[in-house]
């Protein structure tokens, strides 16, 4: 005589095997979907506190607005001491631009280098900690061609590794 209870018990065992095989796949998929969310959380937390730079930023904006410049782009930069932070901007031929970088007041050295599309250096400004005009570098530039340019500010600070900077691109409108 055949025992029907054995065949019924075999189905749940087969279903358990499928569940056991399915769980590792489910765990791997959930880990893969959680990695981008985890990295975005840390990316957003790296905001700069520019409150110590704000008076210099406001005064520079006011000075160049009086000269007929308007702001095209501006951004705060999370920087590391002694490392360049590349900023890529499109510039139009024969337009007057003002590039301004405001660095951390405690830094010893501030430099801004600008390169054209062919990576030729077209502008270079350097300031030391004791200079009269402080922690801001500003220079005027008129591109010969309409193309992308790379602006690379750097600052050196002996006490802090993580620094904040602020960069502005202004265009002559009047």
DRENRO-264395 format. One line per 4 residues: number of its first residue (from 1); their letters; for each residue x, y, z of N, C-alpha, C, O, CB. Coordinates in pm, 1 decimal, padded with zeros to 6 digits. Glycine has a CB too. Layout:
% residues N
NUM = A = X:Y:Z:X:Y:Z:X:Y:Z:X:Y:Z:X:Y:Z  ...
END
This chain:
% residues 174
1 = XXXX = 00082.7:-00117.1:00000.0:00000.0:00000.0:00000.0:00088.1:00124.7:00000.0:00191.4:00129.0:00066.8:-00094.6:-00000.9:00120.2  00046.2:00225.1:-00075.1:00123.3:00349.0:-00088.2:00075.5:00447.9:00015.7:-00044.1:00467.0:00037.8:00110.3:00408.9:-00230.7  00173.3:00509.6:00078.1:00142.5:00610.4:00179.0:00138.8:00747.1:00110.4:00242.0:00796.2:00064.5:00247.6:00608.2:00295.7  00020.5:00808.5:00103.2:00005.0:00937.9:00037.9:00062.3:01053.9:00121.2:00088.9:01161.7:00068.0:-00141.7:00963.0:00009.6
5 = XXXX = 00080.2:01031.7:00246.2:00135.1:01138.2:00330.7:00281.0:01166.8:00296.4:00327.2:01279.3:00315.1:00122.7:01100.5:00478.7  00353.6:01068.2:00247.1:00492.3:01091.1:00209.3:00502.6:01183.5:00088.1:00590.3:01269.8:00083.7:00561.3:00958.5:00180.1  00414.7:01166.5:-00009.6:00419.8:01253.7:-00126.1:00377.3:01395.3:-00090.4:00428.8:01491.5:-00147.5:00331.5:01199.0:-00237.4  00286.9:01409.0:00000.3:00246.0:01542.1:00043.9:00358.8:01609.9:00121.5:00379.0:01730.6:00108.2:00118.8:01533.9:00130.4
9 = XXXX = 00430.4:01535.6:00199.9:00540.0:01594.6:00277.0:00657.1:01631.8:00186.5:00735.4:01719.9:00222.2:00586.8:01497.4:00386.2  00671.4:01569.0:00073.1:00783.5:01599.7:-00014.8:00766.5:01736.7:-00081.5:00866.5:01802.0:-00111.2:00798.0:01490.8:-00121.2  00645.7:01781.2:-00105.5:00625.5:01913.2:-00166.4:00674.2:02026.4:-00076.1:00743.0:02115.7:-00125.6:00478.0:01933.7:-00199.2  00643.2:02027.7:00050.5:00696.2:02135.2:00134.1:00848.9:02134.0:00142.3:00910.0:02240.2:00153.9:00638.0:02125.2:00273.2
13 = XXXX = 00910.8:02018.9:00136.6:01057.2:02012.8:00139.4:01112.6:02077.7:00012.7:01210.9:02151.6:00019.4:01106.9:01865.2:00152.2  01052.0:02051.5:-00101.0:01095.4:02112.0:-00225.6:01076.4:02264.3:-00221.9:01161.5:02338.9:-00270.3:01018.4:02051.2:-00343.6  00966.8:02309.0:-00165.5:00940.4:02452.5:-00153.5:01042.9:02517.3:-00061.0:01086.7:02629.4:-00086.7:00797.3:02477.8:-00101.1  01081.5:02448.5:00045.8:01183.6:02502.2:00135.8:01316.6:02516.9:00064.0:01386.9:02615.4:00086.6:01199.8:02412.3:00258.7
17 = XXXX = 01353.2:02423.8:-00020.6:01477.5:02433.2:-00096.7:01476.1:02555.1:-00188.2:01577.1:02624.2:-00201.8:01499.8:02305.7:-00178.9  01362.3:02581.3:-00250.6:01351.8:02698.4:-00336.4:01367.0:02826.5:-00253.9:01431.4:02921.7:-00298.1:01217.2:02698.1:-00411.5  01308.2:02828.8:-00135.3:01321.1:02946.5:-00049.3:01465.5:02965.5:-00006.6:01515.0:03078.1:-00002.1:01230.5:02934.0:00074.0  01532.9:02856.2:00024.6:01672.5:02863.1:00065.9:01758.4:02916.1:-00048.8:01849.7:02995.1:-00025.0:01722.8:02724.5:00111.9
21 = XXXX = 01731.5:02874.8:-00171.1:01806.2:02923.3:-00286.2:01769.4:03067.8:-00319.5:01852.8:03142.6:-00370.5:01781.0:02833.6:-00406.9  01648.2:03106.7:-00291.8:01598.9:03239.2:-00324.9:01652.3:03346.2:-00227.8:01673.9:03459.7:-00270.4:01446.4:03239.1:-00324.3  01673.9:03315.1:-00101.7:01718.8:03412.3:-00002.0:01855.0:03474.1:-00032.6:01868.2:03595.9:-00020.4:01723.9:03346.9:00132.3  01957.0:03397.6:-00071.7:02084.1:03463.8:-00104.6:02071.9:03562.3:-00221.5:02135.0:03668.0:-00220.6:02189.1:03359.4:-00137.8
25 = XXXX = 01991.7:03527.9:-00320.6:01970.9:03618.2:-00433.9:01900.5:03744.5:-00387.0:01936.1:03854.7:-00428.6:01889.3:03549.0:-00545.3  01801.0:03729.1:-00301.0:01728.3:03842.9:-00246.5:01820.6:03933.2:-00163.4:01809.7:04055.6:-00170.5:01610.5:03794.3:-00161.0  01909.2:03875.2:-00086.6:02003.3:03952.0:-00005.2:02100.9:04029.0:-00094.3:02128.4:04146.3:-00069.0:02080.4:03858.8:00090.6  02152.5:03964.6:-00196.9:02246.7:04030.4:-00288.4:02179.2:04147.3:-00359.2:02238.5:04254.5:-00371.2:02301.5:03929.7:-00392.1
29 = XXXX = 02058.0:04128.7:-00405.6:01985.4:04236.1:-00474.0:01960.3:04353.2:-00379.4:01977.3:04468.8:-00418.2:01851.8:04183.8:-00530.3  01920.3:04324.8:-00256.8:01894.8:04434.1:-00162.0:02023.0:04510.2:-00126.6:02018.7:04631.5:-00106.2:01830.6:04378.8:-00034.2  02135.2:04441.5:-00119.4:02263.0:04509.6:-00093.0:02300.0:04599.0:-00211.0:02344.8:04712.0:-00191.6:02376.1:04406.3:-00066.0  02281.7:04549.2:-00332.5:02315.6:04628.7:-00450.5:02230.1:04754.4:-00460.8:02279.4:04859.5:-00501.9:02299.4:04545.1:-00576.5
33 = XXXX = 02102.5:04744.9:-00423.9:02016.7:04863.5:-00429.8:02042.5:04959.7:-00314.8:02011.1:05078.1:-00326.7:01871.3:04822.2:-00429.4  02097.8:04913.5:-00205.4:02122.7:05002.8:-00092.3:02254.5:05078.0:-00104.2:02270.8:05180.8:-00038.4:02121.3:04924.3:00036.1  02349.1:05031.5:-00185.2:02479.7:05098.3:-00199.3:02465.9:05239.5:-00255.8:02525.7:05330.6:-00198.6:02571.9:05015.7:-00289.6  02390.5:05264.8:-00365.3:02379.1:05402.7:-00413.9:02314.3:05496.5:-00312.2:02355.5:05611.8:-00300.1:02299.5:05405.2:-00542.4
37 = XXXX = 02214.5:05449.2:-00239.9:02150.9:05533.9:-00139.7:02248.1:05566.0:-00026.6:02247.8:05677.3:00025.9:02025.1:05466.0:-00084.2  02329.8:05470.3:00010.5:02428.0:05491.7:00117.1:02533.8:05593.0:00075.3:02571.4:05679.5:00154.5:02494.8:05359.4:00155.4  02582.0:05583.3:-00047.8:02685.6:05675.9:-00094.1:02630.2:05816.3:-00111.9:02702.1:05913.2:-00087.9:02746.3:05626.8:-00225.4  02504.2:05830.5:-00153.5:02445.2:05962.9:-00169.4:02430.6:06032.9:-00035.6:02441.9:06155.3:-00028.6:02309.9:05953.0:-00237.9
41 = XXXX = 02406.3:05959.4:00068.5:02392.0:06020.0:00200.1:02522.9:06086.0:00242.3:02520.5:06195.6:00298.4:02348.9:05914.8:00303.7  02636.4:06022.4:00216.8:02764.1:06079.5:00255.0:02806.8:06190.9:00159.6:02875.1:06284.8:00200.6:02870.1:05971.2:00259.5  02767.3:06181.1:00033.9:02801.6:06285.5:-00060.5:02735.4:06416.8:-00021.8:02799.2:06521.7:-00030.0:02761.0:06245.1:-00201.7  02612.3:06414.2:00019.2:02540.2:06534.9:00056.2:02589.1:06595.2:00186.0:02568.1:06714.3:00208.7:02394.4:06505.8:00066.8
45 = XXXX = 02653.5:06518.3:00272.1:02696.1:06569.5:00401.2:02828.5:06644.7:00393.9:02875.2:06696.0:00495.6:02707.3:06456.6:00499.3  02890.2:06652.4:00275.9:03018.9:06719.3:00261.6:03002.1:06865.1:00221.3:03079.1:06914.8:00139.2:03104.7:06646.9:00159.4  02904.1:06934.4:00276.4:02881.8:07074.4:00245.1:02982.6:07161.9:00316.4:03026.0:07131.6:00427.5:02740.5:07115.8:00282.5  03019.0:07269.8:00251.6:03113.4:07365.2:00308.7:03040.0:07467.4:00394.0:02928.2:07508.2:00362.7:03193.4:07435.5:00198.0
49 = XXXX = 03104.3:07507.4:00500.9:03054.6:07617.9:00581.6:03130.3:07742.7:00536.8:03246.6:07762.0:00572.3:03073.1:07590.6:00736.5  03063.4:07826.8:00458.9:03129.7:07944.5:00402.8:03099.0:08071.1:00482.3:03116.6:08181.8:00431.5:03088.0:07963.5:00258.0  03053.5:08055.9:00605.5:03018.1:08174.1:00684.8:03139.1:08264.8:00708.2:03123.4:08386.7:00715.2:02958.4:08131.5:00819.2  03259.4:08208.0:00720.3:03378.6:08291.1:00738.3:03423.0:08356.7:00607.0:03498.7:08453.7:00609.7:03492.8:08207.0:00795.5
53 = XXXX = 03377.2:08305.5:00493.2:03410.7:08362.7:00363.3:03305.6:08462.9:00314.3:03332.5:08542.0:00223.9:03427.0:08252.0:00261.5  03187.5:08459.4:00373.4:03073.9:08537.3:00323.2:03098.9:08687.7:00316.0:03058.7:08748.4:00216.8:02955.2:08512.2:00409.5  03163.1:08753.0:00415.4:03188.4:08897.2:00401.4:03276.0:08930.5:00279.9:03249.0:09028.2:00210.1:03254.8:08950.3:00527.8  03379.1:08851.7:00253.9:03464.9:08874.9:00137.2:03387.4:08851.1:00007.7:03403.3:08926.3:-00088.4:03589.3:08783.5:00142.4
57 = XXXX = 03304.3:08747.9:00004.4:03225.2:08717.0:-00115.1:03129.2:08831.4:-00145.6:03118.9:08874.9:-00260.3:03147.0:08584.9:-00096.5  03059.0:08880.2:-00044.0:02962.9:08988.2:-00064.1:03030.0:09116.3:-00111.2:02977.0:09184.8:-00198.7:02886.7:09014.4:00064.0  03146.2:09150.1:-00054.7:03214.7:09273.5:-00095.3:03266.8:09263.2:-00238.6:03261.6:09361.0:-00313.1:03330.9:09304.4:00000.6  03317.1:09146.0:-00278.2:03364.6:09127.0:-00415.4:03248.4:09137.6:-00513.9:03262.1:09199.7:-00619.4:03435.2:08990.3:-00430.2
61 = XXXX = 03134.4:09077.6:-00480.4:03017.4:09086.3:-00567.2:02973.9:09231.5:-00586.1:02941.0:09273.5:-00697.1:02902.0:09003.5:-00509.5  02973.9:09306.1:-00478.9:02931.5:09445.9:-00484.1:03027.3:09530.3:-00569.5:02983.0:09613.5:-00648.6:02922.6:09503.8:-00341.8  03156.7:09509.0:-00553.7:03257.4:09584.9:-00629.4:03242.8:09559.7:-00779.9:03241.6:09654.1:-00858.9:03400.3:09546.8:-00582.7  03231.7:09433.2:-00819.0:03225.7:09402.4:-00961.6:03088.5:09429.0:-01022.4:03078.8:09452.2:-01142.9:03263.5:09258.6:-00984.2
65 = XXXX = 02983.6:09426.2:-00943.3:02851.2:09465.6:-00993.7:02851.9:09614.4:-01028.4:02788.8:09655.7:-01125.7:02739.9:09434.4:-00888.7  02922.6:09694.7:-00949.8:02933.8:09838.4:-00978.1:03013.7:09863.5:-01106.5:02993.4:09965.4:-01172.5:03000.4:09911.2:-00859.4  03103.0:09773.2:-01142.0:03181.7:09785.6:-01265.6:03108.7:09729.5:-01387.8:03162.8:09733.6:-01498.3:03315.2:09714.4:-01249.2  02987.3:09677.2:-01370.3:02908.8:09627.9:-01482.7:02917.9:09478.9:-01506.9:02884.1:09433.4:-01616.2:02950.0:09697.5:-01604.3
69 = XXXX = 02962.0:09400.9:-01409.8:02969.2:09255.8:-01423.3:02847.7:09191.0:-01357.8:02797.5:09239.4:-01256.3:03099.4:09201.6:-01361.0  02801.5:09082.2:-01416.2:02694.6:09002.4:-01355.2:02745.3:08859.7:-01335.5:02832.7:08813.1:-01408.5:02564.9:09003.8:-01443.8  02690.1:08792.2:-01237.3:02735.7:08657.3:-01203.6:02677.7:08555.5:-01301.1:02556.2:08547.2:-01319.5:02696.2:08621.1:-01059.0  02766.7:08478.3:-01363.4:02724.5:08366.6:-01449.0:02714.3:08237.6:-01368.2:02613.3:08167.5:-01373.2:02822.9:08347.8:-01566.4
73 = XXXX = 02820.4:08207.6:-01293.9:02824.9:08086.1:-01212.1:02897.2:08115.7:-01082.6:02989.5:08197.1:-01078.4:02894.1:07970.0:-01287.7  02854.8:08049.3:-00978.1:02924.1:08056.9:-00849.8:02901.8:07926.6:-00775.5:02796.7:07863.7:-00788.2:02874.9:08178.4:-00765.4  03001.9:07886.4:-00697.4:02991.8:07759.9:-00625.6:03088.7:07758.0:-00508.5:03198.3:07813.8:-00514.7:03019.1:07641.7:-00719.6  03045.1:07691.9:-00401.2:03138.0:07666.1:-00291.2:03210.0:07535.6:-00322.4:03151.4:07443.7:-00379.6:03063.5:07659.0:-00152.0
77 = XXXX = 03335.5:07528.0:-00285.0:03418.3:07412.4:-00318.0:03469.0:07345.2:-00191.4:03526.0:07411.4:-00104.6:03536.2:07453.9:-00407.0  03449.1:07215.9:-00180.2:03509.9:07135.4:-00074.6:03647.2:07097.4:-00126.3:03658.2:07022.7:-00223.4:03422.7:07007.4:-00037.6  03752.3:07148.0:-00062.5:03888.1:07128.9:-00113.1:03974.9:07058.8:-00009.5:03944.5:07056.8:00109.7:03950.5:07263.5:-00151.9  04082.8:07002.0:-00058.6:04183.9:06943.4:00027.9:04311.2:07025.4:00011.1:04347.8:07062.3:-00100.5:04208.1:06791.8:-00005.6
81 = XXXX = 04378.0:07053.5:00121.6:04498.3:07136.1:00118.8:04602.0:07077.0:00022.7:04626.7:06956.4:00023.3:04557.7:07149.3:00260.5  04661.1:07161.6:-00058.0:04766.3:07130.7:-00154.4:04718.5:07055.0:-00278.6:04801.5:07011.0:-00358.2:04872.0:07051.1:-00087.0  04587.9:07038.9:-00297.3:04536.5:06969.5:-00414.8:04447.9:07063.1:-00495.4:04364.4:07134.3:-00439.6:04458.4:06842.9:-00374.2  04466.6:07062.5:-00627.3:04385.5:07145.5:-00715.8:04242.5:07092.6:-00722.5:04218.3:06972.5:-00710.1:04447.3:07150.6:-00856.6
85 = XXXX = 04148.7:07184.6:-00742.4:04008.9:07148.6:-00762.0:03967.1:07199.9:-00900.3:03942.3:07319.5:-00915.7:03917.2:07208.4:-00647.7  03958.9:07112.8:-01000.8:03926.2:07159.7:-01135.9:03779.2:07199.7:-01148.8:03689.2:07130.4:-01101.4:03959.1:07051.4:-01238.3  03758.1:07314.0:-01214.6:03624.8:07364.7:-01244.7:03621.5:07392.0:-01394.3:03703.1:07469.0:-01444.8:03590.2:07494.4:-01160.6  03528.5:07330.2:-01465.6:03520.1:07344.5:-01610.4:03405.8:07440.1:-01643.9:03292.8:07422.3:-01598.2:03499.3:07206.1:-01679.4
89 = XXXX = 03437.4:07542.9:-01725.5:03337.5:07643.4:-01762.5:03344.2:07671.7:-01912.7:03452.8:07673.6:-01970.6:03359.1:07774.1:-01681.9  03228.8:07693.6:-01975.8:03229.6:07734.5:-02116.7:03243.1:07887.3:-02125.1:03169.9:07959.6:-02057.4:03099.3:07686.2:-02189.6  03335.2:07935.9:-02206.9:03354.9:08079.2:-02224.9:03339.4:08114.0:-02373.0:03377.8:08036.5:-02460.6:03494.5:08123.2:-02171.9  03282.5:08232.1:-02399.4:03258.8:08277.7:-02536.5:03368.1:08372.9:-02581.9:03424.9:08448.0:-02502.5:03122.2:08345.6:-02547.7
93 = XXXX = 03395.7:08368.2:-02709.3:03501.2:08448.9:-02769.0:03471.9:08598.5:-02754.5:03358.0:08642.1:-02771.4:03518.1:08412.6:-02916.4  03576.2:08676.7:-02722.8:03573.5:08823.1:-02713.0:03477.9:08878.7:-02606.6:03441.4:08996.0:-02612.9:03536.0:08880.0:-02845.5  03438.0:08798.9:-02511.9:03358.4:08846.7:-02398.0:03452.9:08875.6:-02282.7:03556.6:08810.5:-02270.0:03249.2:08742.0:-02355.8  03418.6:08972.1:-02198.9:03500.3:09005.1:-02082.1:03450.8:08925.5:-01962.7:03333.7:08933.2:-01925.5:03496.4:09157.3:-02051.9
97 = XXXX = 03541.0:08849.1:-01903.3:03508.1:08767.8:-01785.9:03595.9:08808.9:-01667.9:03709.9:08852.1:-01684.5:03526.1:08616.7:-01816.9  03540.4:08794.4:-01551.1:03614.3:08815.8:-01426.9:03605.8:08683.8:-01350.2:03496.0:08636.0:-01321.7:03555.8:08938.5:-01342.1  03719.1:08625.4:-01316.9:03724.0:08500.5:-01240.6:03771.3:08535.7:-01100.6:03876.1:08597.9:-01083.2:03818.7:08393.4:-01308.4  03693.2:08495.3:-01000.4:03724.4:08528.3:-00860.8:03724.9:08400.7:-00778.3:03632.7:08319.6:-00786.4:03622.1:08630.6:-00802.9
101 = XXXX = 03829.1:08384.1:-00699.3:03839.8:08272.4:-00605.7:03864.1:08329.6:-00466.7:03954.0:08411.4:-00447.4:03954.5:08173.5:-00647.0  03783.8:08286.3:-00370.2:03800.4:08326.5:-00230.7:03835.0:08200.7:-00152.0:03758.4:08104.4:-00150.2:03670.4:08396.9:-00173.8  03951.5:08202.6:-00086.7:03998.7:08086.4:-00012.5:03982.6:08102.3:00137.4:03941.6:08207.7:00186.0:04142.5:08060.1:-00045.0  04014.9:07998.1:00209.0:04008.9:07997.9:00354.7:04106.2:08102.6:00409.7:04221.2:08107.4:00366.0:04041.8:07856.6:00411.2
105 = XXXX = 04062.8:08187.2:00505.2:04150.5:08293.7:00556.4:04277.2:08242.8:00625.3:04375.2:08316.8:00633.8:04073.8:08379.1:00652.9  04278.2:08120.3:00674.2:04395.0:08066.9:00742.7:04498.7:08001.8:00653.2:04603.0:07957.8:00701.4:04351.5:07969.5:00842.0  04472.1:07995.2:00525.7:04566.1:07930.6:00433.4:04687.4:08018.9:00408.7:04678.5:08141.5:00414.7:04497.0:07897.9:00300.2  04800.4:07955.8:00381.0:04926.5:08026.8:00358.3:04946.8:08068.2:00212.8:05014.4:08167.2:00184.6:05041.8:07940.5:00402.0
109 = XXXX = 04888.6:07992.8:00121.7:04911.8:08016.4:-00020.9:04781.7:07994.0:-00096.9:04706.5:07900.8:-00068.2:05024.4:07923.7:-00075.6  04756.6:08081.3:-00194.5:04641.3:08068.7:-00283.8:04692.4:08079.8:-00426.3:04770.3:08169.6:-00457.9:04532.0:08177.9:-00253.9  04648.7:07988.5:-00512.6:04685.2:07993.6:-00654.0:04563.7:07959.8:-00738.8:04481.1:07876.5:-00701.6:04802.0:07896.6:-00685.0  04554.6:08025.9:-00853.0:04452.2:07992.1:-00951.7:04521.2:07984.9:-01087.0:04585.2:08080.3:-01131.3:04334.1:08097.1:-00952.5
113 = XXXX = 04506.9:07871.2:-01150.9:04559.0:07851.5:-01287.1:04438.4:07827.0:-01377.6:04340.5:07762.9:-01339.3:04662.8:07730.4:-01294.2  04449.8:07881.0:-01499.6:04341.3:07861.1:-01594.8:04399.3:07809.0:-01724.9:04500.3:07859.3:-01774.1:04262.1:07992.3:-01618.3  04333.5:07706.5:-01780.2:04379.6:07640.6:-01902.0:04269.5:07646.3:-02007.7:04150.8:07642.4:-01975.6:04420.6:07493.7:-01873.4  04310.9:07655.6:-02134.5:04214.1:07650.9:-02242.5:04183.2:07505.0:-02278.4:04226.2:07412.3:-02209.7:04266.6:07727.9:-02366.0
117 = XXXX = 04108.2:07486.8:-02386.9:04066.0:07352.1:-02426.8:04184.2:07261.4:-02461.6:04177.0:07140.0:-02442.6:03971.9:07360.6:-02545.6  04291.8:07319.6:-02512.2:04411.5:07242.3:-02548.7:04507.4:07224.8:-02431.2:04620.6:07180.1:-02449.6:04484.5:07310.2:-02664.1  04463.4:07259.1:-02312.5:04539.5:07248.2:-02187.2:04664.5:07335.3:-02186.7:04765.5:07299.1:-02126.3:04578.7:07103.9:-02163.0  04658.1:07449.9:-02253.8:04763.1:07551.1:-02243.0:04725.8:07644.7:-02129.3:04609.7:07683.2:-02115.4:04781.8:07629.8:-02377.6
121 = XXXX = 04822.8:07680.8:-02049.3:04796.0:07772.5:-01938.9:04776.6:07913.1:-01994.9:04865.4:07967.5:-02060.7:04911.6:07769.7:-01834.3  04659.3:07971.7:-01968.2:04628.3:08105.1:-02020.3:04626.8:08211.4:-01910.7:04631.7:08330.6:-01941.0:04494.1:08103.2:-02091.1  04620.3:08170.9:-01785.1:04622.8:08266.9:-01674.4:04678.6:08199.6:-01549.4:04658.9:08080.3:-01526.5:04480.7:08323.7:-01647.0  04749.5:08280.5:-01468.6:04806.1:08229.8:-01343.6:04814.1:08344.7:-01244.2:04870.4:08449.8:-01274.5:04946.9:08165.8:-01366.6
125 = XXXX = 04757.7:08324.6:-01125.5:04765.7:08422.8:-01017.3:04801.0:08350.1:-00889.1:04753.7:08239.5:-00862.6:04632.0:08501.8:-01001.5  04886.7:08416.1:-00809.1:04932.2:08356.1:-00683.5:04931.1:08463.2:-00575.7:04968.8:08577.8:-00600.0:05074.9:08293.5:-00698.5  04887.2:08424.7:-00455.7:04889.6:08515.8:-00341.2:04940.4:08442.0:-00219.1:04916.7:08322.3:-00202.5:04749.5:08575.3:-00314.2  05010.0:08514.3:-00134.6:05060.7:08460.7:-00008.6:04969.9:08507.4:00104.9:04885.2:08594.6:00085.5:05208.3:08505.2:00016.1
129 = XXXX = 04987.7:08449.8:00222.1:04904.5:08478.3:00337.8:04912.4:08623.7:00380.9:04809.9:08678.9:00421.0:04943.8:08389.6:00452.2  05026.1:08688.4:00375.2:05042.4:08824.5:00424.7:05008.4:08933.5:00325.1:05025.6:09051.3:00356.2:05180.5:08843.3:00469.4  04960.7:08898.6:00206.2:04930.0:09000.2:00105.3:04818.7:09092.9:00152.0:04732.9:09054.5:00231.5:04890.6:08934.1:-00026.5  04821.9:09215.5:00101.2:04729.2:09319.9:00145.0:04584.4:09284.9:00113.4:04496.5:09305.1:00197.2:04765.2:09452.2:00079.9
133 = XXXX = 04558.3:09233.2:-00005.0:04420.0:09206.5:-00044.0:04368.2:09071.6:00003.4:04266.0:09024.5:-00046.4:04407.6:09214.3:-00192.6  04434.7:09009.6:00096.4:04381.3:08894.5:00167.8:04368.0:08766.5:00089.1:04456.0:08729.3:00011.5:04252.2:08928.3:00219.9  04255.9:08699.5:00110.7:04237.3:08563.4:00061.9:04157.9:08554.4:-00068.8:04103.0:08448.6:-00099.6:04168.6:08482.6:00166.8  04150.9:08662.5:-00145.6:04075.5:08661.7:-00271.3:04169.6:08684.7:-00388.6:04258.0:08770.3:-00384.5:03964.5:08769.3:-00269.6
137 = XXXX = 04147.9:08606.0:-00493.1:04221.2:08623.3:-00618.7:04118.0:08656.6:-00726.0:04018.0:08586.4:-00741.4:04305.1:08493.8:-00656.6  04143.2:08763.5:-00799.4:04053.4:08803.1:-00907.9:04137.9:08841.5:-01028.5:04240.7:08907.9:-01015.2:03960.4:08921.4:-00864.7  04093.6:08799.5:-01145.6:04160.8:08841.0:-01268.0:04062.1:08845.7:-01383.4:03962.8:08773.0:-01385.9:04276.7:08746.5:-01300.9  04091.8:08932.6:-01478.3:04009.5:08953.7:-01596.3:04064.1:08866.1:-01708.6:04185.1:08847.8:-01721.4:04007.3:09104.6:-01637.9
141 = XXXX = 03972.7:08812.0:-01790.2:04014.8:08726.3:-01900.7:03921.0:08745.1:-02019.5:03799.0:08748.6:-02003.4:04018.0:08577.8:-01857.0  03978.8:08757.1:-02138.5:03902.8:08766.6:-02263.0:03948.4:08650.4:-02352.0:04059.1:08654.1:-02405.8:03924.1:08907.4:-02334.7  03864.0:08546.8:-02368.0:03905.6:08430.1:-02448.2:03915.7:08462.4:-02598.0:03838.9:08542.5:-02651.4:03806.7:08314.7:-02427.5  04011.2:08398.7:-02663.0:04030.0:08415.7:-02807.0:03937.0:08326.5:-02887.8:03908.8:08354.5:-03004.3:04173.8:08386.7:-02844.6
145 = XXXX = 03889.1:08218.3:-02825.5:03799.2:08125.0:-02891.6:03684.9:08090.1:-02796.2:03700.7:08096.6:-02674.3:03875.3:07996.9:-02936.8  03570.7:08053.4:-02852.1:03459.0:08003.8:-02772.4:03482.5:07855.9:-02746.7:03468.4:07773.2:-02836.8:03321.6:08028.0:-02844.0  03518.2:07823.5:-02623.9:03549.0:07685.1:-02588.3:03544.9:07668.7:-02437.0:03530.5:07766.0:-02363.0:03687.1:07643.3:-02643.7  03557.9:07544.7:-02392.5:03562.6:07516.3:-02250.3:03700.5:07550.6:-02194.7:03802.5:07529.4:-02260.2:03528.4:07368.8:-02223.5
149 = XXXX = 03701.7:07603.5:-02074.1:03825.3:07632.8:-02003.2:03822.3:07562.3:-01867.8:03715.5:07537.6:-01811.9:03844.9:07786.4:-01985.9  03939.8:07530.6:-01816.2:03951.0:07465.6:-01685.4:04016.5:07564.0:-01589.5:04125.7:07614.6:-01615.1:04033.2:07331.9:-01694.2  03948.4:07590.1:-01479.4:04002.1:07676.3:-01373.4:04042.3:07583.2:-01259.3:03962.5:07501.0:-01214.3:03896.2:07786.5:-01325.6  04166.0:07596.7:-01213.1:04217.3:07507.1:-01108.6:04269.0:07586.3:-00988.8:04386.7:07622.0:-00983.9:04329.3:07417.8:-01164.8
153 = XXXX = 04181.7:07613.7:-00892.6:04228.9:07680.1:-00770.7:04292.5:07579.4:-00674.6:04254.5:07462.4:-00670.6:04112.6:07753.5:-00701.1  04389.3:07627.5:-00597.9:04454.2:07545.6:-00495.3:04488.2:07636.5:-00378.6:04519.1:07754.2:-00397.7:04582.7:07473.7:-00550.8  04482.5:07582.6:-00258.8:04524.8:07656.3:-00140.1:04600.7:07561.7:-00048.0:04573.3:07441.8:-00042.5:04402.8:07719.5:-00066.4  04696.5:07618.5:00023.8:04781.0:07539.9:00113.6:04758.9:07589.1:00255.8:04772.9:07707.7:00285.6:04931.9:07550.4:00073.7
157 = XXXX = 04723.9:07495.2:00342.8:04700.2:07526.3:00482.7:04774.2:07422.7:00566.7:04757.1:07302.7:00545.5:04547.2:07527.9:00515.7  04855.0:07466.8:00660.6:04935.1:07375.2:00742.7:04853.0:07309.3:00853.3:04884.1:07198.1:00895.9:05052.5:07449.7:00804.3  04746.4:07378.6:00900.6:04671.1:07328.6:01015.7:04551.0:07241.7:00978.0:04517.9:07146.6:01048.7:04624.1:07444.2:01098.4  04486.3:07275.0:00866.3:04364.8:07203.4:00826.8:04387.6:07128.5:00696.3:04453.5:07179.0:00605.4:04246.1:07300.8:00812.4
161 = XXXX = 04333.0:07008.4:00687.9:04342.7:06928.5:00565.5:04224.0:06956.6:00473.3:04240.9:06971.0:00352.2:04349.4:06777.9:00599.5  04104.1:06964.4:00530.8:03982.4:06991.8:00454.6:03953.2:07141.2:00460.6:03944.9:07199.5:00568.7:03861.7:06909.5:00509.4  03937.6:07202.8:00343.2:03918.1:07347.0:00333.4:03796.2:07378.3:00248.1:03748.8:07295.4:00170.5:04042.7:07414.8:00275.0  03747.6:07498.7:00264.6:03639.7:07548.0:00179.6:03691.9:07662.8:00095.9:03776.6:07740.3:00140.3:03517.4:07592.3:00263.8
165 = XXXX = 03641.4:07672.9:-00023.5:03671.9:07783.7:-00112.3:03545.3:07823.4:-00184.1:03444.4:07753.1:-00177.6:03783.5:07746.8:-00212.6  03550.4:07935.6:-00252.2:03433.5:07984.4:-00324.6:03481.7:08042.9:-00456.2:03575.1:08123.1:-00458.1:03353.8:08090.7:-00240.9  03419.2:08003.7:-00565.6:03460.8:08051.0:-00696.4:03342.0:08117.7:-00766.3:03228.2:08071.5:-00757.4:03517.1:07934.4:-00781.8  03371.7:08226.5:-00835.4:03269.2:08300.3:-00909.5:03320.2:08329.2:-01050.7:03437.4:08360.9:-01070.8:03231.6:08432.9:-00835.9
169 = XXXX = 03230.8:08317.8:-01146.2:03257.5:08356.0:-01283.8:03159.7:08467.9:-01317.0:03038.1:08448.6:-01313.3:03243.2:08233.6:-01383.1  03213.7:08584.5:-01349.4:03129.7:08700.8:-01380.5:03156.7:08744.2:-01524.6:03266.5:08725.9:-01577.1:03157.1:08818.7:-01280.8  03055.1:08801.6:-01586.5:03063.4:08844.4:-01726.3:03025.7:08991.6:-01735.3:02931.4:09036.0:-01669.8:02970.8:08758.0:-01817.5  03098.8:09066.7:-01815.8:03071.8:09209.2:-01836.8:02942.6:09223.1:-01917.3:02930.9:09169.6:-02027.6:03191.5:09279.6:-01910.3
173 = XX = 02845.9:09295.3:-01860.8:02716.2:09310.1:-01928.4:02694.6:09452.3:-01980.2:02613.2:09472.2:-02070.4:02602.7:09272.3:-01833.1  02763.9:09549.8:-01927.0:02742.1:09689.8:-01968.9:02859.1:09741.3:-02047.5:02858.5:09856.5:-02090.9:02717.9:09780.2:-01848.3
END
